[in-house]
């Protein structure tokens, strides 16, 4: 049996832009992706703290050090620039593996720069 567990999250990122005319995804500063152990095209959940919306999409890397967190495609109808979001990644594991799992937590400042990189 496998269970779905939190692998990592980027906590309280600020949406820098939205682009409706795009095939769909979330573009994340590649430095943030690396810190949170999120791979290109990995499935992620996005929780919008500002308006309560939750959505699932996939992550694509944006320029390292840019601070960009852009909602692309249809999800741009649910999230707006300057919204505060949390980006979650998950992993499937056995119950024994789950007991040893420590999720990575990357907290960012108002410019999406890493201010804390630890575990939950």
JOHU-V40563 format. One record per run of one state. SS is the DSSP state (helix for helix, strand for strand, loop for the rest). FROM is the first residue (numbers start at 1). TO is the last residue. If there is no record, write none. Layout:
BEGIN
ss;from;to
SS;FROM;TO
SS;FROM;TO
END
This chain:
BEGIN
ss;from;to
loop;1;2
strand;3;14
loop;15;16
strand;17;19
loop;20;24
strand;25;29
helix;30;35
loop;36;42
strand;43;48
loop;49;53
strand;54;62
loop;63;68
strand;69;72
helix;73;77
loop;78;83
strand;84;93
loop;94;94
helix;95;100
loop;101;103
strand;104;108
loop;109;113
strand;114;119
loop;120;120
END
